[in-house]
Amino acid sequence: MRYSSPVLDRLAGSFVHLKQPLIDAPAAQRDPAVAETVSRMLLDIQRRGMDAVLDYARDLDGHDGRDIELTAAEIASSGDRLDPDLRAAIELGSERTRAFAAEQRAKLVDFEVQLVPGLVTGARYIPISRVGAYLPAGRFPLTASAFMTVGVAKEAGVPTVVACSPPQPDGAANDAVVYAAHLSGVDRVIVLGGVQALAAMAYGLLDDLPVDMLVGAGNAYVAEAKRQLFGTVAIDLLAGPSEVAVISDDSADPEIVAADLLGQAEHGPNSPAALVTTSEAHGREVIAAVDRQLAVLATQSIAGPAWRDYGVVTVATDREVAATLMDDLAPEHLEVITREDEWYHDRLRNYGSLFLGSWSTVAYSDKGMAGTNHVLPTAGGAKHSAGLSVARFVKPLTYQRIAREATLELAPAVQTISDSEGMAAHSATATMRLERLER
């Protein structure tokens, strides 16, 4: 998440940096060693199939030989082993996320229209048949990931959703992650992590057909595996380290802004956090608040390096400059805490998801409570792409139904264009119909 030079050149003199990243490089770069390792693993799995998958599971996940697939009873009972408050929170998150997805799906409506007499065209939204969801469960298990991937796919009408999640140190699945998947409507849960999990789903090695699409976050190896498997299957997006950006002015509480910046920096030591403000005094207060909060933060060893190496604070001369800078960053998560939130809402164009007002925080979406999806574009991807939604799990398939009387509306122009291109066979498909019409 960095500003581009042409935008900075165009805005020269209308902003100043109070803090710049210590590392002048993208937070997420393809590591050649990771790419080579993933390539080697995928080739091995293609050649040796499930034997290779289980070998990697033993070497990388400590697989102890138990059945890697959970039974329906094990999936359904996963919530029984959770703290009641955690169970209730997971149930709430699942309900909210599926409710929002259901509203989105309801807006994707099949339609049919007659463009001219005898020419009827239309589109139908057909769900993808099979989806594979990767559910992270490492140092920070992303409990809500199942809501965003499994649950949204099911609301889109996907018949079969298979989930893979890495085992815990004791070899068992993470009960919170499994329960979230259960509430989301998962069909199968496989206790399998990393590259081998994605390959098993993509290559159809789990005693079933290959999936048509892979979704879900993961580490650098998971992201690289998705990159290399794209084409064999569809993917949701190639997400890098989590990002947060805030636009705020002197009406915002510096402590709240600082807390929200650290809330996403906590994801990893290379997670960028950016503040654009129209008040220099406010910007300095936020920097001081970040330092104070980091001193007592339990995850300081993660959030601290992220803020030090990738944090940026910029003061803009006015709201238009602030919005231009932020659209250039195109952050994954964007908070707006100003006196003019609605102006920014109307003006901003590039972000994964927008959080308006001081009572909105990214964590509400991250954990599924806001209902919106947290699988979002990073590294400037929001300039051209949106986050995961039900729309990603359905195909808008078009069709046409053309009657005899529409031939004169279509065939002569097709013949003319085809003849100009030298495509005789295309031309013939039109001229033959014209001849039959004339007869």
Sequence and secondary structure as in RCSB ss.txt:
>XXXX:A:sequence
MRYSSPVLDRLAGSFVHLKQPLIDAPAAQRDPAVAETVSRMLLDIQRRGMDAVLDYARDLDGHDGRDIELTAAEI
ASSGDRLDPDLRAAIELGSERTRAFAAEQRAKLVDFEVQLVPGLVTGARYIPISRVGAYLPAGRFPLTASAFMTV
GVAKEAGVPTVVACSPPQPDGAANDAVVYAAHLSGVDRVIVLGGVQALAAMAYGLLDDLPVDMLVGAGNAYVAEA
KRQLFGTVAIDLLAGPSEVAVISDDSADPEIVAADLLGQAEHGPNSPAALVTTSEAHGREVIAAVDRQLAVLATQ
SIAGPAWRDYGVVTVATDREVAATLMDDLAPEHLEVITREDEWYHDRLRNYGSLFLGSWSTVAYSDKGMAGTNHV
LPTAGGAKHSAGLSVARFVKPLTYQRIAREATLELAPAVQTISDSEGMAAHSATATMRLERLER
>XXXX:A:secstr
    HHHHHHTTTSEEEEE  SS S S    HHHHHHHHHHHHHHHHHTHHHHHHHHHHHH   SS SB  HHHH
HTGGGGS HHHHHHHHHHHHHHHHHHHHHHHHS  EEEEEETTEEEEEEEEE SEEEEE   SSS  TTHHIIII
IHHHHHT SEEEEEE   TTSS  HHHHHHHHHTT SEEEE  HHHHHHHHHTT SSS   SEEE    HHHHHH
HHHHBTTBEES    S  EEEEE TTS HHHHHHHHHHHHTT TT  EEEEES HHHHHHHHHHHHHHHHH TTH
HHHHHHHHHHEEEEEESSHHHHHHHHHHH  SEEEEESTTHHHHHHH    SEEEESTT  HHHHHTTSS S   
   TTGGGT     GGGGEEEEEEEEE GGGHHHHHHHHHHHHHHHT HHHHHHHHHHHHHHH 
